[in-house]
Amino acid sequence: PAGPSMVVSRNLGVGKVFATNFAPDQEVGFRLAVAGSKGSVQIWDTSTNAAVRRAFANRVAPVEGEVKERLIGVEEDDTDSDSEEELEAGGEGGPGPDRWESMEE
């Protein structure tokens, strides 16, 4: 078929999707990170999906036997480890769930 076609869709339970990104490295290039309005992140190894494996058979490493789909949820840490000094100094950990990073450069 000419043009793109949908291979698979899935509700990852993150709410309204704010960001998606495939891993940049070839070894893990089929891993998709999705973040949404519920404050959660899901990482889906799309190469473990049967439809993806069929559609991209020439790009996915062959595996013998049954492949179990992998989906990993990243939980928000409830501990508040940021001190006021860290926040005033710009925070050592970079942007977090309670801080915004400017998109302007």
N, C-alpha and C positions, 0 to 999 in steps of 0.2 A: 504493500500500500504506500501511496505517496503521502508524505508528511507524518507528523507525530500521531501516535495512538496510545490510549491508556492501557497500561499493562496490569496495574493493581491499584486499589485504593484502600485506605484503612483509616478508621477513626482512632487516633492515638490518645484521646482523652485529655488533651492539653488546653481545651477551650478554643477561643478564637486564635488562630495561628498568627504569631508575631514574626517568627523567623524560622527558616529552614536552611540547612546547609549539608552538602555531602562532604565527607572527609576528603582532604586534599591528597592524601597519599594513596598510591595505586594499591598497596597491600590491603587497605581497608576502605577503598574507594566506594564500596556499595553501602557504607554505613551512613545513615541519614539522621541528623539531629534536628529535632523539632521543638520549639518553645512556644508557649501560648499564654493566654490571659489567665489561666488558673495558677500561674506561677510555677509550672512544672516543665521539665524537659524530658523528652523520650528519645532514646537512641535506638534505631531500628536497623538491624543488619539485613538490608533488603535482599542480599544474596542468599539468604536462607528461605526466601519465599519461592514456592514452586513456579509460579507464573513468571517471576523475574528470572529464575534459573533457565526456564524455557526460552524466554525472549532474548536473553543475553548469554546464551550457552557458549558462544565463542569468546566471551570476556570473563566468565565466572570460572574459577578453578573447579575442575571436576571432583566430585566426592562420591565415594561408594557408600551404598546403604541409604537409609532414611535420613533426611536432614530436618532437624527440629528448628522452627523459626525462633529467632532471638530478638527480644525487645526488652530494653533495659530502661526503667524509670529512674530519674535522678530526683531524689527527695531534697526539699529545702531544709537546710540546717536550722533548727529552732533556737539554737544557742546564740546569744548576742555577745560575740567576742570582740566587737569593735569598741575601742576606748575613744573618748572624746579627742584625745591627743592624736590618735591615728586618723580620725576623720578630718580634723583641722589640718593635718599635714598631708592630706590627700589620700590617706589610707594606703597601706602597703599591699593589700590584696587586690587592688584594682576595683572596678565597678562590681557591685554586688546587688542583691535583690532590693536593698533599700536606698541605693545610690544610682544616679543616672550618669551615663557617659555621653558626652557630647558627640553628635554625629558630624559636627563641623570641624574641618581641619584647615 
